[in-house]
Amino acid sequence: MNVDSLGKIACETDKFTITVNDKHSFYNNIFTIARELGHFAKHNDIVRTKGFADRKKTSYTPEERKKETQANDFAASLLMPEYKFVEEFQTQNGNLLQLQKTFGVSLDAIKYRAINLSLLRIEYAI
């Protein structure tokens, strides 16, 4: 798997396989696994027929981007439930690195969740 690939979910004779990129960090791969589960839950018909391969976000069609956003939202909700994330964000005074340690995901995943819960503005996340 090249460095641009994040992971994939595929189906062969009703056996589902999730693959992650071993060139990426453990934290990134945790979110990738959860995202692939999101594809399984939300796009099962596509997973069963052709699967999903996640790659750098700039190479998606608008329809693929929509499906990736749905899968990302699923992963963020699974790994960082809203009530717990908001509580921890407030307790830790918005310390993103501490939140990363608390939830065991990448800093990008923490920023994604904080932005989508309106706890962080985009210009501060870059």
SULRALIN-V582326 format. One line per field, one symbol per residue. psi: psi as a letter, one per 40 degrees, with the letter a starting at -180 (. if undefined). A space follows every 10 residues. Layout:
psi = ???
This chain:
psi = hidehdaihi hhfehhhhhi heeiiddddd dddddddddd ddfdddddde ihhhaheeei iddddddddd dddddddddg iddddddddd defehddddd ddefiidddd ddddddefeh iddee.
